[in-house]
């Protein structure tokens, strides 16, 4: 087990040596991307390995070619997504910060009930509260 953890192999593209945990096996690379790699590396096969930065570059090229084929040219958003892919950056952000607000008592209560009891308990309380509200508006006393 220790031997496997510290084993190294070479990237077939850049020919640098990396720990195996930092490489992808050729048999898990999508066929369309493997075809692109074969154009640059003639001896590429499913037994080869590729480093994360090289696979990121090939994925970015692949997505770029798909978008360009579909749209004819890339928008600034598409270019930004491709840059993020090649730099291994996150494409999403924490939207909680943008929507941080003062919650009402009802919203806080609903959130606590849902987190405590799950969806079933929340739905039960929701049905009861809607039922009580409807009965108040209908003039029925409970």
Secondary structure, 3 states (H helix, E strand, C coil): CHHHHCCEEECCCCCCEEEHHHEEEHHHCCHHHHHHHHHHCCCCCCCCEEEHHHHHHHHHHHHHHHHHHHHCCCCHHHHHHHHHHHCCCCCCCCHHHHCCCCCCHHHHHHHHHHHHHHHHHHHHHHHHHHHHHHHHHHCCCC
